Amino acid sequence: MKDIDIKDYKIDSKIAISDLKTRVNLHASEKKIEKELEKVRIKLGELQNTMYAHGKYAVLACFQGMDTAGKDSLIREVFKDFNVRGVNCHSFKSPTDLELKHDYLWRHYLRLPPRGKFAIFNRTHYENVLVTRVHPAYILNENIPTIKTVSDVNDAFWNKRFEEIVNFENHITTNGTIIFKFFLNLSKDEQRDRLIRRLDKKNKNWKFSPDDLKERELWDVYQNCYEDAINRTATSNAPWYNIPADDKPTARLIVATILYNTLKTYTDMKEPELDQETYSNIKTYKSQLENE
Protein backbone atom coordinates (compact mmCIF):
# COMPACT_ATOMS: atom_id res chain seq x y z
CA MET A 1 0.00 0.00 0.00
CA LYS A 2 1.19 3.49 -0.82
CA ASP A 3 2.21 5.52 2.24
CA ILE A 4 0.01 8.47 3.14
CA ASP A 5 2.14 11.61 3.37
CA ILE A 6 0.44 14.54 5.08
CA LYS A 7 2.27 16.96 2.79
CA ASP A 8 0.34 15.57 -0.18
CA TYR A 9 -2.96 16.75 1.32
CA LYS A 10 -2.11 19.80 3.40
CA ILE A 11 -2.89 23.11 1.73
CA ASP A 12 -0.05 25.52 2.44
CA SER A 13 -0.18 27.78 -0.61
CA LYS A 14 -2.83 29.33 -2.83
CA ILE A 15 -4.85 26.68 -4.67
CA ALA A 16 -7.27 26.29 -7.53
CA ILE A 17 -9.85 23.65 -6.69
CA SER A 18 -9.80 22.42 -10.28
CA ASP A 19 -6.17 21.37 -9.69
CA LEU A 20 -6.93 19.36 -6.54
CA LYS A 21 -7.47 15.62 -6.68
CA THR A 22 -10.88 14.09 -6.02
CA ARG A 23 -9.52 10.54 -6.21
CA VAL A 24 -6.20 8.96 -5.24
CA ASN A 25 -4.95 5.40 -5.72
CA LEU A 26 -3.31 3.85 -2.65
CA HIS A 27 -2.54 0.66 -4.63
CA ALA A 28 -4.47 -1.52 -2.21
CA SER A 29 -7.74 -3.40 -2.18
CA GLU A 30 -10.76 -1.97 -0.36
CA LYS A 31 -10.44 -4.74 2.24
CA LYS A 32 -6.79 -3.86 2.91
CA ILE A 33 -7.64 -0.17 3.20
CA GLU A 34 -10.39 -0.95 5.70
CA LYS A 35 -8.03 -3.14 7.76
CA GLU A 36 -5.46 -0.36 7.81
CA LEU A 37 -8.14 2.12 8.92
CA GLU A 38 -9.03 -0.20 11.79
CA LYS A 39 -5.40 -0.18 12.97
CA VAL A 40 -5.06 3.60 12.73
CA ARG A 41 -8.35 4.41 14.44
CA ILE A 42 -7.48 2.10 17.37
CA LYS A 43 -4.19 3.98 17.82
CA LEU A 44 -6.06 7.26 17.46
CA GLY A 45 -8.50 6.19 20.19
CA GLU A 46 -5.63 5.30 22.50
CA LEU A 47 -4.02 8.67 21.83
CA GLN A 48 -7.28 10.39 22.66
CA ASN A 49 -7.33 8.62 26.04
CA THR A 50 -3.87 10.03 26.72
CA MET A 51 -5.04 13.48 25.63
CA TYR A 52 -8.03 13.19 27.99
CA ALA A 53 -5.78 12.33 30.94
CA HIS A 54 -3.25 15.03 30.00
CA GLY A 55 -5.99 17.65 29.87
CA LYS A 56 -4.07 20.46 28.16
CA TYR A 57 -5.12 20.14 24.51
CA ALA A 58 -8.44 19.93 22.75
CA VAL A 59 -9.00 18.91 19.13
CA LEU A 60 -11.49 20.44 16.72
CA ALA A 61 -11.99 18.40 13.53
CA CYS A 62 -13.96 20.32 10.90
CA PHE A 63 -15.56 18.64 7.89
CA GLN A 64 -16.84 20.57 4.90
CA GLY A 65 -17.91 19.30 1.49
CA MET A 66 -20.67 19.27 -1.05
CA ASP A 67 -23.78 17.17 -0.43
CA THR A 68 -23.05 13.40 -0.61
CA ALA A 69 -19.33 13.96 0.00
CA GLY A 70 -19.50 11.28 2.73
CA LYS A 71 -19.13 13.35 5.89
CA ASP A 72 -21.50 11.29 8.05
CA SER A 73 -20.07 7.87 7.20
CA LEU A 74 -16.48 9.14 7.43
CA ILE A 75 -17.07 10.49 10.92
CA ARG A 76 -18.74 7.23 11.95
CA GLU A 77 -15.86 5.07 10.69
CA VAL A 78 -12.88 7.21 11.74
CA PHE A 79 -14.04 7.83 15.31
CA LYS A 80 -15.58 4.41 15.94
CA ASP A 81 -12.95 3.37 18.53
CA PHE A 82 -13.09 6.52 20.63
CA ASN A 83 -14.27 6.42 24.21
CA VAL A 84 -17.60 8.24 24.03
CA ARG A 85 -16.63 10.49 26.94
CA GLY A 86 -13.85 11.96 24.83
CA VAL A 87 -15.66 13.08 21.67
CA ASN A 88 -18.74 15.06 20.69
CA CYS A 89 -20.13 15.59 17.20
CA HIS A 90 -22.12 18.65 16.18
CA SER A 91 -23.96 19.23 12.92
CA PHE A 92 -24.67 22.84 11.99
CA LYS A 93 -27.78 23.28 9.91
CA SER A 94 -29.89 26.41 9.38
CA PRO A 95 -29.63 28.65 12.47
CA THR A 96 -32.48 28.47 14.96
CA ASP A 97 -34.40 31.56 16.08
CA LEU A 98 -32.30 31.68 19.25
CA GLU A 99 -29.04 31.39 17.31
CA LEU A 100 -30.10 34.21 14.99
CA LYS A 101 -30.44 36.46 18.02
CA HIS A 102 -26.67 36.16 18.52
CA ASP A 103 -23.69 36.76 16.26
CA TYR A 104 -23.01 34.04 13.69
CA LEU A 105 -20.07 32.51 15.61
CA TRP A 106 -21.95 32.23 18.91
CA ARG A 107 -23.34 28.75 18.31
CA HIS A 108 -19.89 27.50 17.29
CA TYR A 109 -18.25 28.87 20.43
CA LEU A 110 -20.83 27.00 22.52
CA ARG A 111 -19.78 23.67 21.02
CA LEU A 112 -16.03 24.01 21.20
CA PRO A 113 -14.30 21.10 22.95
CA PRO A 114 -12.93 21.45 26.48
CA ARG A 115 -9.29 20.51 26.96
CA GLY A 116 -8.89 16.76 26.83
CA LYS A 117 -11.68 16.18 24.32
CA PHE A 118 -12.40 16.09 20.61
CA ALA A 119 -15.21 18.00 18.95
CA ILE A 120 -16.31 17.19 15.42
CA PHE A 121 -18.03 19.86 13.38
CA ASN A 122 -20.07 18.16 10.64
CA ARG A 123 -20.52 21.27 8.54
CA THR A 124 -18.89 24.12 10.34
CA HIS A 125 -18.53 27.85 10.90
CA TYR A 126 -17.59 27.95 7.21
CA GLU A 127 -21.25 27.57 6.31
CA ASN A 128 -21.33 31.29 7.16
CA VAL A 129 -19.09 32.11 4.18
CA LEU A 130 -20.22 29.34 1.84
CA VAL A 131 -23.99 28.80 1.81
CA THR A 132 -24.60 32.41 2.77
CA ARG A 133 -22.28 33.61 0.06
CA VAL A 134 -24.09 31.56 -2.57
CA HIS A 135 -27.41 32.78 -1.10
CA PRO A 136 -26.62 36.25 0.35
CA ALA A 137 -30.28 36.89 1.17
CA TYR A 138 -29.80 34.47 4.09
CA ILE A 139 -27.64 37.13 5.76
CA LEU A 140 -30.72 39.33 6.18
CA ASN A 141 -32.05 36.74 8.67
CA GLU A 142 -29.17 37.64 11.00
CA ASN A 143 -30.63 41.13 11.60
CA ILE A 144 -27.23 42.81 11.53
CA PRO A 145 -27.79 46.56 12.13
CA THR A 146 -25.59 47.66 9.22
CA ILE A 147 -27.13 45.25 6.70
CA LYS A 148 -30.39 46.60 5.33
CA THR A 149 -30.52 44.98 1.90
CA VAL A 150 -28.67 42.28 -0.07
CA SER A 151 -26.63 45.03 -1.75
CA ASP A 152 -25.04 45.68 1.66
CA VAL A 153 -23.63 42.14 1.61
CA ASN A 154 -20.67 43.27 -0.46
CA ASP A 155 -16.97 42.50 -0.74
CA ALA A 156 -16.19 44.55 2.36
CA PHE A 157 -18.71 42.46 4.32
CA TRP A 158 -17.08 39.18 3.26
CA ASN A 159 -13.58 40.50 3.87
CA LYS A 160 -14.57 41.34 7.44
CA ARG A 161 -16.23 37.97 7.99
CA PHE A 162 -13.16 36.08 6.80
CA GLU A 163 -11.01 38.19 9.11
CA GLU A 164 -13.31 37.34 12.03
CA ILE A 165 -13.11 33.61 11.28
CA VAL A 166 -9.32 33.68 11.15
CA ASN A 167 -9.26 35.61 14.45
CA PHE A 168 -11.67 33.07 15.98
CA GLU A 169 -9.40 30.19 15.00
CA ASN A 170 -6.24 31.98 16.13
CA HIS A 171 -7.85 32.67 19.50
CA ILE A 172 -8.82 29.07 20.23
CA THR A 173 -5.51 27.61 18.99
CA THR A 174 -3.62 29.98 21.25
CA ASN A 175 -5.61 28.52 24.14
CA GLY A 176 -4.85 24.87 23.39
CA THR A 177 -7.24 23.75 20.65
CA ILE A 178 -5.64 21.88 17.74
CA ILE A 179 -7.65 22.51 14.56
CA PHE A 180 -7.98 20.27 11.51
CA LYS A 181 -10.07 21.50 8.58
CA PHE A 182 -10.94 18.81 6.04
CA PHE A 183 -12.36 19.67 2.63
CA LEU A 184 -13.98 16.50 1.29
CA ASN A 185 -13.35 17.13 -2.38
CA LEU A 186 -16.00 15.36 -4.44
CA SER A 187 -16.25 15.42 -8.22
CA LYS A 188 -19.48 16.52 -9.86
CA ASP A 189 -19.81 13.17 -11.67
CA GLU A 190 -19.43 11.24 -8.43
CA GLN A 191 -22.07 13.41 -6.74
CA ARG A 192 -24.49 12.63 -9.57
CA ASP A 193 -23.87 8.88 -9.14
CA ARG A 194 -24.37 9.08 -5.37
CA LEU A 195 -27.60 11.03 -5.72
CA ILE A 196 -28.89 8.38 -8.13
CA ARG A 197 -27.93 5.61 -5.70
CA ARG A 198 -29.63 7.55 -2.91
CA LEU A 199 -32.85 7.61 -4.92
CA ASP A 200 -32.59 3.91 -5.72
CA LYS A 201 -32.22 2.75 -2.11
CA LYS A 202 -35.31 2.72 0.11
CA ASN A 203 -33.23 3.13 3.25
CA LYS A 204 -31.44 6.15 1.75
CA ASN A 205 -33.95 8.02 -0.40
CA TRP A 206 -35.45 9.79 2.63
CA LYS A 207 -32.28 11.89 2.51
CA PHE A 208 -33.12 13.20 -0.94
CA SER A 209 -34.78 16.57 -1.49
CA PRO A 210 -35.58 18.29 -4.79
CA ASP A 211 -33.54 21.17 -3.38
CA ASP A 212 -30.48 18.93 -3.80
CA LEU A 213 -30.83 19.35 -7.54
CA LYS A 214 -31.28 23.11 -7.26
CA GLU A 215 -28.09 23.34 -5.25
CA ARG A 216 -26.32 21.08 -7.75
CA GLU A 217 -27.10 23.60 -10.47
CA LEU A 218 -24.98 26.05 -8.46
CA TRP A 219 -21.99 23.67 -8.41
CA ASP A 220 -19.55 26.10 -10.02
CA VAL A 221 -20.60 28.92 -7.70
CA TYR A 222 -20.01 26.70 -4.67
CA GLN A 223 -16.62 25.60 -5.99
CA ASN A 224 -15.55 29.22 -6.39
CA CYS A 225 -16.70 30.01 -2.85
CA TYR A 226 -14.85 27.00 -1.43
CA GLU A 227 -11.70 27.98 -3.28
CA ASP A 228 -11.83 31.54 -1.96
CA ALA A 229 -12.63 30.44 1.60
CA ILE A 230 -9.76 27.94 1.68
CA ASN A 231 -7.28 30.41 0.23
CA ARG A 232 -8.26 33.11 2.73
CA THR A 233 -8.23 30.90 5.83
CA ALA A 234 -5.54 28.25 5.35
CA THR A 235 -3.13 29.23 8.13
CA SER A 236 -0.35 27.48 10.03
CA ASN A 237 -2.58 27.51 13.14
CA ALA A 238 -5.63 26.08 11.37
CA PRO A 239 -4.62 24.31 8.16
CA TRP A 240 -6.93 22.97 5.48
CA TYR A 241 -6.51 19.49 4.03
CA ASN A 242 -7.81 18.45 0.63
CA ILE A 243 -9.31 14.97 1.02
CA PRO A 244 -10.04 13.23 -2.30
CA ALA A 245 -13.57 12.02 -1.58
CA ASP A 246 -14.64 10.06 -4.67
CA ASP A 247 -13.61 6.84 -2.91
CA LYS A 248 -15.00 6.67 0.62
CA PRO A 249 -12.70 4.03 2.20
CA THR A 250 -9.61 5.87 0.94
CA ALA A 251 -10.90 9.23 2.22
CA ARG A 252 -11.52 7.75 5.66
CA LEU A 253 -8.02 6.30 5.91
CA ILE A 254 -6.41 9.56 4.79
CA VAL A 255 -8.29 11.58 7.42
CA ALA A 256 -7.50 9.11 10.21
CA THR A 257 -3.83 9.02 9.24
CA ILE A 258 -3.56 12.82 9.14
CA LEU A 259 -5.14 13.07 12.58
CA TYR A 260 -2.95 10.40 14.15
CA ASN A 261 0.35 11.32 12.51
CA THR A 262 -0.12 14.97 13.45
CA LEU A 263 -1.22 14.43 17.03
CA LYS A 264 1.55 11.97 17.84
CA THR A 265 4.05 14.78 17.23
CA TYR A 266 2.76 16.44 20.42
CA THR A 267 5.33 14.61 22.53
CA ASP A 268 4.41 16.52 25.69
CA MET A 269 1.01 14.81 25.65
CA LYS A 270 1.38 12.17 28.39
CA GLU A 271 -0.67 10.61 31.16
CA PRO A 272 -0.05 12.36 34.50
CA GLU A 273 2.13 10.51 36.97
CA LEU A 274 0.87 9.41 40.36
CA ASP A 275 1.93 11.54 43.28
CA GLN A 276 4.90 10.08 45.17
CA GLU A 277 2.90 8.99 48.22
CA THR A 278 0.30 7.08 46.19
CA TYR A 279 2.99 5.53 43.99
CA SER A 280 5.02 4.30 46.95
CA ASN A 281 1.95 2.62 48.47
CA ILE A 282 0.72 0.77 45.37
CA LYS A 283 1.62 -2.63 46.84
CA THR A 284 -0.27 -1.79 50.04
CA TYR A 285 -3.41 -0.76 48.13
CA LYS A 286 -3.24 -3.86 45.97
CA SER A 287 -2.83 -6.11 48.98
CA GLN A 288 -5.78 -4.43 50.70
CA LEU A 289 -8.00 -5.11 47.71
CA GLU A 290 -6.86 -8.71 47.29
CA ASN A 291 -7.52 -9.48 50.96
CA GLU A 292 -11.04 -8.10 51.13
C-alpha positions as CSV (number, residue, x, y, z in Angstrom):
1,M,0.0,0.0,0.0
2,K,1.2,3.5,-0.8
3,D,2.2,5.5,2.2
4,I,0.0,8.5,3.1
5,D,2.1,11.6,3.4
6,I,0.4,14.5,5.1
7,K,2.3,17.0,2.8
8,D,0.3,15.6,-0.2
9,Y,-3.0,16.7,1.3
10,K,-2.1,19.8,3.4
11,I,-2.9,23.1,1.7
12,D,0.0,25.5,2.4
13,S,-0.2,27.8,-0.6
14,K,-2.8,29.3,-2.8
15,I,-4.9,26.7,-4.7
16,A,-7.3,26.3,-7.5
17,I,-9.8,23.7,-6.7
18,S,-9.8,22.4,-10.3
19,D,-6.2,21.4,-9.7
20,L,-6.9,19.4,-6.5
21,K,-7.5,15.6,-6.7
22,T,-10.9,14.1,-6.0
23,R,-9.5,10.5,-6.2
24,V,-6.2,9.0,-5.2
25,N,-4.9,5.4,-5.7
26,L,-3.3,3.9,-2.7
27,H,-2.5,0.7,-4.6
28,A,-4.5,-1.5,-2.2
29,S,-7.7,-3.4,-2.2
30,E,-10.8,-2.0,-0.4
31,K,-10.4,-4.7,2.2
32,K,-6.8,-3.9,2.9
33,I,-7.6,-0.2,3.2
34,E,-10.4,-1.0,5.7
35,K,-8.0,-3.1,7.8
36,E,-5.5,-0.4,7.8
37,L,-8.1,2.1,8.9
38,E,-9.0,-0.2,11.8
39,K,-5.4,-0.2,13.0
40,V,-5.1,3.6,12.7
41,R,-8.3,4.4,14.4
42,I,-7.5,2.1,17.4
43,K,-4.2,4.0,17.8
44,L,-6.1,7.3,17.5
45,G,-8.5,6.2,20.2
46,E,-5.6,5.3,22.5
47,L,-4.0,8.7,21.8
48,Q,-7.3,10.4,22.7
49,N,-7.3,8.6,26.0
50,T,-3.9,10.0,26.7
51,M,-5.0,13.5,25.6
52,Y,-8.0,13.2,28.0
53,A,-5.8,12.3,30.9
54,H,-3.3,15.0,30.0
55,G,-6.0,17.7,29.9
56,K,-4.1,20.5,28.2
57,Y,-5.1,20.1,24.5
58,A,-8.4,19.9,22.7
59,V,-9.0,18.9,19.1
60,L,-11.5,20.4,16.7
61,A,-12.0,18.4,13.5
62,C,-14.0,20.3,10.9
63,F,-15.6,18.6,7.9
64,Q,-16.8,20.6,4.9
65,G,-17.9,19.3,1.5
66,M,-20.7,19.3,-1.1
67,D,-23.8,17.2,-0.4
68,T,-23.1,13.4,-0.6
69,A,-19.3,14.0,0.0
70,G,-19.5,11.3,2.7
71,K,-19.1,13.4,5.9
72,D,-21.5,11.3,8.1
73,S,-20.1,7.9,7.2
74,L,-16.5,9.1,7.4
75,I,-17.1,10.5,10.9
76,R,-18.7,7.2,11.9
77,E,-15.9,5.1,10.7
78,V,-12.9,7.2,11.7
79,F,-14.0,7.8,15.3
80,K,-15.6,4.4,15.9
81,D,-13.0,3.4,18.5
82,F,-13.1,6.5,20.6
83,N,-14.3,6.4,24.2
84,V,-17.6,8.2,24.0
85,R,-16.6,10.5,26.9
86,G,-13.9,12.0,24.8
87,V,-15.7,13.1,21.7
88,N,-18.7,15.1,20.7
89,C,-20.1,15.6,17.2
90,H,-22.1,18.7,16.2
91,S,-24.0,19.2,12.9
92,F,-24.7,22.8,12.0
93,K,-27.8,23.3,9.9
94,S,-29.9,26.4,9.4
95,P,-29.6,28.6,12.5
96,T,-32.5,28.5,15.0
97,D,-34.4,31.6,16.1
98,L,-32.3,31.7,19.2
99,E,-29.0,31.4,17.3
100,L,-30.1,34.2,15.0
101,K,-30.4,36.5,18.0
102,H,-26.7,36.2,18.5
103,D,-23.7,36.8,16.3
104,Y,-23.0,34.0,13.7
105,L,-20.1,32.5,15.6
106,W,-21.9,32.2,18.9
107,R,-23.3,28.7,18.3
108,H,-19.9,27.5,17.3
109,Y,-18.3,28.9,20.4
110,L,-20.8,27.0,22.5
111,R,-19.8,23.7,21.0
112,L,-16.0,24.0,21.2
113,P,-14.3,21.1,22.9
114,P,-12.9,21.5,26.5
115,R,-9.3,20.5,27.0
116,G,-8.9,16.8,26.8
117,K,-11.7,16.2,24.3
118,F,-12.4,16.1,20.6
119,A,-15.2,18.0,18.9
120,I,-16.3,17.2,15.4
121,F,-18.0,19.9,13.4
122,N,-20.1,18.2,10.6
123,R,-20.5,21.3,8.5
124,T,-18.9,24.1,10.3
125,H,-18.5,27.8,10.9
126,Y,-17.6,28.0,7.2
127,E,-21.3,27.6,6.3
128,N,-21.3,31.3,7.2
129,V,-19.1,32.1,4.2
130,L,-20.2,29.3,1.8
131,V,-24.0,28.8,1.8
132,T,-24.6,32.4,2.8
133,R,-22.3,33.6,0.1
134,V,-24.1,31.6,-2.6
135,H,-27.4,32.8,-1.1
136,P,-26.6,36.3,0.4
137,A,-30.3,36.9,1.2
138,Y,-29.8,34.5,4.1
139,I,-27.6,37.1,5.8
140,L,-30.7,39.3,6.2
141,N,-32.1,36.7,8.7
142,E,-29.2,37.6,11.0
143,N,-30.6,41.1,11.6
144,I,-27.2,42.8,11.5
145,P,-27.8,46.6,12.1
146,T,-25.6,47.7,9.2
147,I,-27.1,45.3,6.7
148,K,-30.4,46.6,5.3
149,T,-30.5,45.0,1.9
150,V,-28.7,42.3,-0.1
151,S,-26.6,45.0,-1.7
152,D,-25.0,45.7,1.7
153,V,-23.6,42.1,1.6
154,N,-20.7,43.3,-0.5
155,D,-17.0,42.5,-0.7
156,A,-16.2,44.5,2.4
157,F,-18.7,42.5,4.3
158,W,-17.1,39.2,3.3
159,N,-13.6,40.5,3.9
160,K,-14.6,41.3,7.4
161,R,-16.2,38.0,8.0
162,F,-13.2,36.1,6.8
163,E,-11.0,38.2,9.1
164,E,-13.3,37.3,12.0
165,I,-13.1,33.6,11.3
166,V,-9.3,33.7,11.2
167,N,-9.3,35.6,14.4
168,F,-11.7,33.1,16.0
169,E,-9.4,30.2,15.0
170,N,-6.2,32.0,16.1
171,H,-7.9,32.7,19.5
172,I,-8.8,29.1,20.2
173,T,-5.5,27.6,19.0
174,T,-3.6,30.0,21.3
175,N,-5.6,28.5,24.1
176,G,-4.8,24.9,23.4
177,T,-7.2,23.8,20.6
178,I,-5.6,21.9,17.7
179,I,-7.7,22.5,14.6
180,F,-8.0,20.3,11.5
181,K,-10.1,21.5,8.6
182,F,-10.9,18.8,6.0
183,F,-12.4,19.7,2.6
184,L,-14.0,16.5,1.3
185,N,-13.4,17.1,-2.4
186,L,-16.0,15.4,-4.4
187,S,-16.3,15.4,-8.2
188,K,-19.5,16.5,-9.9
189,D,-19.8,13.2,-11.7
190,E,-19.4,11.2,-8.4
191,Q,-22.1,13.4,-6.7
192,R,-24.5,12.6,-9.6
193,D,-23.9,8.9,-9.1
194,R,-24.4,9.1,-5.4
195,L,-27.6,11.0,-5.7
196,I,-28.9,8.4,-8.1
197,R,-27.9,5.6,-5.7
198,R,-29.6,7.6,-2.9
199,L,-32.9,7.6,-4.9
200,D,-32.6,3.9,-5.7
201,K,-32.2,2.8,-2.1
202,K,-35.3,2.7,0.1
203,N,-33.2,3.1,3.3
204,K,-31.4,6.2,1.8
205,N,-34.0,8.0,-0.4
206,W,-35.5,9.8,2.6
207,K,-32.3,11.9,2.5
208,F,-33.1,13.2,-0.9
209,S,-34.8,16.6,-1.5
210,P,-35.6,18.3,-4.8
211,D,-33.5,21.2,-3.4
212,D,-30.5,18.9,-3.8
213,L,-30.8,19.4,-7.5
214,K,-31.3,23.1,-7.3
215,E,-28.1,23.3,-5.2
216,R,-26.3,21.1,-7.7
217,E,-27.1,23.6,-10.5
218,L,-25.0,26.0,-8.5
219,W,-22.0,23.7,-8.4
220,D,-19.6,26.1,-10.0
221,V,-20.6,28.9,-7.7
222,Y,-20.0,26.7,-4.7
223,Q,-16.6,25.6,-6.0
224,N,-15.6,29.2,-6.4
225,C,-16.7,30.0,-2.9
226,Y,-14.9,27.0,-1.4
227,E,-11.7,28.0,-3.3
228,D,-11.8,31.5,-2.0
229,A,-12.6,30.4,1.6
230,I,-9.8,27.9,1.7
231,N,-7.3,30.4,0.2
232,R,-8.3,33.1,2.7
233,T,-8.2,30.9,5.8
234,A,-5.5,28.2,5.3
235,T,-3.1,29.2,8.1
236,S,-0.4,27.5,10.0
237,N,-2.6,27.5,13.1
238,A,-5.6,26.1,11.4
239,P,-4.6,24.3,8.2
240,W,-6.9,23.0,5.5
241,Y,-6.5,19.5,4.0
242,N,-7.8,18.4,0.6
243,I,-9.3,15.0,1.0
244,P,-10.0,13.2,-2.3
245,A,-13.6,12.0,-1.6
246,D,-14.6,10.1,-4.7
247,D,-13.6,6.8,-2.9
248,K,-15.0,6.7,0.6
249,P,-12.7,4.0,2.2
250,T,-9.6,5.9,0.9
251,A,-10.9,9.2,2.2
252,R,-11.5,7.8,5.7
253,L,-8.0,6.3,5.9
254,I,-6.4,9.6,4.8
255,V,-8.3,11.6,7.4
256,A,-7.5,9.1,10.2
257,T,-3.8,9.0,9.2
258,I,-3.6,12.8,9.1
259,L,-5.1,13.1,12.6
260,Y,-2.9,10.4,14.1
261,N,0.4,11.3,12.5
262,T,-0.1,15.0,13.4
263,L,-1.2,14.4,17.0
264,K,1.5,12.0,17.8
265,T,4.1,14.8,17.2
266,Y,2.8,16.4,20.4
267,T,5.3,14.6,22.5
268,D,4.4,16.5,25.7
269,M,1.0,14.8,25.6
270,K,1.4,12.2,28.4
271,E,-0.7,10.6,31.2
272,P,-0.1,12.4,34.5
273,E,2.1,10.5,37.0
274,L,0.9,9.4,40.4
275,D,1.9,11.5,43.3
276,Q,4.9,10.1,45.2
277,E,2.9,9.0,48.2
278,T,0.3,7.1,46.2
279,Y,3.0,5.5,44.0
280,S,5.0,4.3,47.0
281,N,1.9,2.6,48.5
282,I,0.7,0.8,45.4
283,K,1.6,-2.6,46.8
284,T,-0.3,-1.8,50.0
285,Y,-3.4,-0.8,48.1
286,K,-3.2,-3.9,46.0
287,S,-2.8,-6.1,49.0
288,Q,-5.8,-4.4,50.7
289,L,-8.0,-5.1,47.7
290,E,-6.9,-8.7,47.3
291,N,-7.5,-9.5,51.0
292,E,-11.0,-8.1,51.1
